[in-house]
Amino acid sequence: MASYSSLVSHKIMPTMQALNNPMEKEEEEEEGAAAAPAAATVEDAMGYVEAVKVAFKDHNPAMYHEFLRVMDDFRNHRIGIAEVASRVKALFRDSPGLLLGFNAFLPKGYKIQVVGVDELAACFVRDVSLDDDDGH
């Protein structure tokens, strides 16, 4: 049986990088599209998978394993990018940080929206600003 690090480095990392590098790049370049953000690195993917592992491995290992299964299904061409995004959104619906982090691996034109996160961020910024106004 393959070790966790072997599974991640040989199967999951290339899969996550492939998400960010769709074959339509030639069409985008021909249309004069703006440059896309830099592709996620292996280190980015390893960090993300580690964050998923830490979040779920101990208290909800089924969710962690389902995430790995989604990545494997994509790698083996059983599902496409839209299905990956949909399944990840459903899996991590209660973990907005993981949802937003997964966007780094999606190609241009795909983005997981997290309802309520912007409002939470605005409240945090407002609260920080209010604290700063009080001279703290």
Backbone torsions as a table, in degrees:
resi	resn	phi	psi	omega
1	MET	NA	136.0	-177.9
2	ALA	-71.7	145.1	178.1
3	SER	-73.9	164.3	179.2
4	TYR	-59.4	-47.9	-177.2
5	SER	-64.8	-34.8	176.9
6	SER	-67.1	-43.2	177.8
7	LEU	-59.8	-47.9	-177.6
8	VAL	-65.1	-47.4	-174.7
9	SER	-73.1	-32.2	-176.2
10	HIS	-97.6	-20.7	-177.1
11	LYS	-119.3	-49.9	-173.6
12	ILE	-75.4	-44.7	-177.2
13	MET	-60.0	-50.4	177.9
14	PRO	-61.3	-32.0	178.9
15	THR	-66.0	-45.9	-179.0
16	MET	-67.1	-36.5	176.4
17	GLN	-67.4	-36.7	179.2
18	ALA	-64.4	-31.9	176.4
19	LEU	-57.4	-39.5	-174.9
20	ASN	-83.8	-5.9	-175.8
21	ASN	-126.1	66.6	-179.0
22	PRO	-68.6	162.2	-177.1
23	MET	-73.9	-9.4	-177.8
24	GLU	-78.3	6.3	-176.4
25	LYS	-58.3	-37.1	179.9
26	GLU	-61.5	-40.9	179.3
27	GLU	-64.4	-42.0	179.4
28	GLU	-62.2	-41.8	-179.9
29	GLU	-64.9	-38.5	179.5
30	GLU	-65.8	-34.5	-178.9
31	GLU	-81.1	-2.4	179.7
32	GLY	73.0	29.7	-179.8
33	ALA	-64.3	151.7	177.4
34	ALA	-63.1	152.3	-179.2
35	ALA	-62.4	134.6	178.6
36	ALA	-77.8	157.7	176.2
37	PRO	-59.9	157.0	-179.7
38	ALA	-56.5	142.0	179.7
39	ALA	-63.5	147.3	178.0
40	ALA	-63.5	143.3	-179.4
41	THR	-92.3	170.7	175.5
42	VAL	-60.1	-39.0	178.9
43	GLU	-63.2	-39.4	177.0
44	ASP	-61.1	-46.5	-179.0
45	ALA	-64.3	-43.0	179.3
46	MET	-63.0	-41.2	178.1
47	GLY	-63.3	-40.4	-179.8
48	TYR	-66.2	-47.2	179.7
49	VAL	-62.1	-37.9	177.4
50	GLU	-64.0	-40.0	177.8
51	ALA	-63.0	-40.7	177.1
52	VAL	-64.2	-44.2	179.6
53	LYS	-59.2	-48.6	-179.2
54	VAL	-61.9	-39.8	-177.3
55	ALA	-68.1	-32.5	-169.7
56	PHE	-126.6	-20.8	-170.6
57	LYS	-55.1	-44.1	-175.7
58	ASP	-82.1	-47.1	-173.8
59	HIS	-96.8	-14.5	177.7
60	ASN	-151.0	65.7	-176.2
61	PRO	-61.4	-26.0	179.1
62	ALA	-62.7	-37.4	179.6
63	MET	-68.4	-41.9	177.7
64	TYR	-60.9	-46.7	-179.9
65	HIS	-66.7	-33.8	176.6
66	GLU	-65.8	-39.2	175.8
67	PHE	-60.1	-45.9	177.8
68	LEU	-61.8	-36.6	178.4
69	ARG	-65.5	-40.4	177.6
70	VAL	-60.2	-45.6	179.4
71	MET	-62.9	-39.8	178.5
72	ASP	-67.0	-39.8	177.8
73	ASP	-62.0	-39.5	177.7
74	PHE	-67.5	-45.2	-179.1
75	ARG	-58.7	-36.3	-178.5
76	ASN	-92.6	14.1	175.1
77	HIS	60.6	29.8	175.6
78	ARG	-86.6	-22.7	177.0
79	ILE	-138.6	159.3	178.9
80	GLY	-101.4	-177.1	-176.5
81	ILE	-61.5	-42.5	-179.1
82	ALA	-61.3	-40.3	178.9
83	GLU	-68.6	-38.3	176.3
84	VAL	-58.5	-50.7	-179.1
85	ALA	-59.4	-43.0	-179.5
86	SER	-63.6	-45.1	-178.4
87	ARG	-69.4	-39.1	177.6
88	VAL	-65.3	-40.8	178.7
89	LYS	-60.9	-41.8	178.5
90	ALA	-67.4	-42.6	-179.2
91	LEU	-62.6	-45.4	-172.5
92	PHE	-102.8	25.5	-175.5
93	ARG	-57.9	-26.8	179.7
94	ASP	-99.2	11.2	-179.0
95	SER	-130.9	75.9	-174.4
96	PRO	-58.4	-31.1	178.5
97	GLY	-64.2	-42.2	177.8
98	LEU	-68.0	-39.3	178.3
99	LEU	-60.8	-50.1	-179.3
100	LEU	-64.4	-37.8	178.2
101	GLY	-63.6	-32.0	-179.2
102	PHE	-67.8	-23.5	178.7
103	ASN	-57.4	-28.0	179.5
104	ALA	-62.1	-20.2	-177.2
105	PHE	-102.1	-2.4	179.3
106	LEU	-92.9	143.9	179.7
107	PRO	-73.7	166.4	177.3
108	LYS	-53.4	137.3	-179.1
109	GLY	98.3	-11.7	177.7
110	TYR	-120.2	133.5	177.6
111	LYS	-156.6	133.2	175.0
112	ILE	-87.2	121.3	177.8
113	GLN	-91.1	136.9	177.8
114	VAL	-115.8	109.0	-178.8
115	VAL	-70.4	132.4	176.1
116	GLY	96.1	-20.4	-177.8
117	VAL	-67.0	-41.3	179.2
118	ASP	-62.4	-38.4	178.4
119	GLU	-66.1	-40.0	177.4
120	LEU	-63.6	-43.5	179.5
121	ALA	-62.8	-41.4	179.5
122	ALA	-62.7	-41.2	178.0
123	CYS	-63.8	-41.7	179.4
124	PHE	-62.9	-46.7	179.2
125	VAL	-62.3	-42.7	178.4
126	ARG	-60.9	-44.9	-179.8
127	ASP	-63.4	-40.5	177.8
128	VAL	-64.3	-42.8	179.8
129	SER	-63.4	-40.8	178.8
130	LEU	-63.9	-40.6	177.4
131	ASP	-62.2	-40.3	-179.5
132	ASP	-66.2	-35.7	179.3
133	ASP	-65.9	-26.9	-179.9
134	ASP	-79.8	-0.3	178.5
135	GLY	85.3	19.2	179.0
136	HIS	-86.7	NA	NA
